[in-house]
Amino acid sequence: MLRTLIAQMATTVLLLLCGVSGGQAGPMQDFEREVRMAYADYRIALFRTNTNDKAASAAAIDAMATKWQTLAVRWIPAPPPQYGEDRLFKTTLESVANILVTAGEQTAAAQLGAAHETLEKFGMNLPPCAAGMESGFFPTG
């Protein structure tokens, strides 16, 4: 009797876990992976603008902007579950896109110091956000 009860409880817990994580793991993980991929280009762009390499800076900013645009087009209409109630989700994604446009323009004008400072806003000066974003959406440093 006890073994049957334990087996039933274990099965119930497994089914609940599979149901919850299986339904959300895809979008949650996809979004986080896309952000990490764009963030890698951000770090490269920071390094390149700091070394005054205009061509490499432009390439890194363009790479990040392309990834970010893809991310925004995919996720703004239907945010991943962890940000579904975040009222500033769209605004934050758009803010990053604007930062990248400005940094790209500054790089094209050979203002790499200004572009570097603009890029730093990505991790440090985004508007405060509710829910998930406020708790660590964007990595810093």
LINLIN-V278771 format. One record per backbone hydrogen bond with DSSP energy under -0.5 kcal/mol. CO is the residue of the C=O (numbers start at 1). NH is the residue of the N-H. Records with the same first field share a line. If there is no record, write none. Layout:
CO->NH  NH
This chain:
1->5
2->6
3->7
4->8
5->9
6->10
7->11
8->12
9->13
10->14
11->15
12->16
13->17
14->18
15->19
16->20
17->21  22
18->22
19->23
20->24
21->25
24->28
25->29
26->30
27->31
28->32
29->33
30->34
31->35
32->36
33->37
34->38
35->39
36->40
37->41
38->42
39->43
40->44
41->45
42->46
43->47
44->48
45->49
46->50
47->51
48->53
49->52
52->54
53->57
54->58
55->59
56->60
57->61
58->62
59->63
60->64
61->65
62->66
63->67
64->68
65->69
66->70
67->71
68->72
69->73
70->74
71->75
72->76
80->83
81->84
82->132
83->86
85->87
86->89
88->92
89->93
90->94
91->95
92->96
93->97
94->98
95->99
96->100
97->101
98->102
99->103
100->104
101->105
102->106
103->107
104->108
105->109
106->111
107->110
110->112
111->115
112->116
113->117
114->118
115->119
116->120
117->121
118->121
119->122  123
120->124
121->125
130->133  134
131->135
132->135
133->136  137
137->139
